[in-house]
């Protein structure tokens, strides 16, 4: 029986290669949630993504639907200051573009939802990325892999790389 050993650096290399490879990358809501909550499982990865966004060559995009999803919990918790903090921090993040749900995006999202059986928020995210000509997409939802025009990288996939035995 072979013993599994960590493969340190594999996820870092894969993430860096992915970020450099794509001119524009769509970013799903989960990435923002993990970063803001400092989720211990994902924070190392999300910190690298947000550090990449600060670099001059970075181009990240997301739907304004992401902000809607991010602000629900602070408002539900009666914490408008936290909601204001999230909004101020993320709406001014360098090299991150927030794109509204337009009629064009809604139409494309409806096609994607019908074709791939995506949830509405996921279809909006994917449609936004495709309309803005993103070629990469970072998420933690494998449902996005149904969309052939996007190369999808999931955070769990990256974590799994470090569990792959060395050869």
Buried (B, 14 or more C-beta within 10 A) or exposed (E): EEEEEEBEEBBBEBBEEBBEEBEBBBBBBBBBBBBBEEBEEBBBBBEBBBEBBEEEEBBBBBBBBBBEBBBEBBEEEEEEEBBEEBBEEBEEBEBBEBBEBEEEBBEBBBEBBEEBEBEEBBBBBBBBBBBBEBBBBBBBBEBBBBBEEBBBBBBEBBBEBBEEEEE
